[in-house]
């Protein structure tokens, strides 16, 4: 996955948090700016793994938009 959220070292990474939220994921971490690894305790199909990776990437991009003061397009604006 490719995403750079510009996080400080002590900030929680929303991509890792999303990956770890899956019940089958036992480990997830950011290796480098654009490289994430995750390990499951049970095999996932290619479709399942791809869907989870894309959802995590989307979570990261939404967080980056919010950090930039922008509203992600699928989230309602507050009134």
Secondary structure as the mmCIF struct_conf table of DSSP 4:
data_model
#
loop_
_struct_conf.conf_type_id
_struct_conf.id
_struct_conf.beg_label_comp_id
_struct_conf.beg_label_asym_id
_struct_conf.beg_label_seq_id
_struct_conf.end_label_comp_id
_struct_conf.end_label_asym_id
_struct_conf.end_label_seq_id
TURN_TY1_P TURN_TY1_P1 UNK A 9 UNK A 10
BEND BEND1 UNK A 11 UNK A 11
HELX_LH_PP_P HELX_LH_PP_P1 UNK A 12 UNK A 13
HELX_RH_AL_P HELX_RH_AL_P1 UNK A 14 UNK A 21
BEND BEND2 UNK A 22 UNK A 22
TURN_TY1_P TURN_TY1_P2 UNK A 23 UNK A 24
STRN STRN1 UNK A 25 UNK A 32
TURN_TY1_P TURN_TY1_P3 UNK A 33 UNK A 34
STRN STRN2 UNK A 35 UNK A 40
BEND BEND3 UNK A 41 UNK A 42
HELX_RH_AL_P HELX_RH_AL_P2 UNK A 46 UNK A 67
TURN_TY1_P TURN_TY1_P4 UNK A 68 UNK A 69
TURN_TY1_P TURN_TY1_P5 UNK A 73 UNK A 74
BEND BEND4 UNK A 75 UNK A 75
HELX_LH_PP_P HELX_LH_PP_P2 UNK A 76 UNK A 78
#
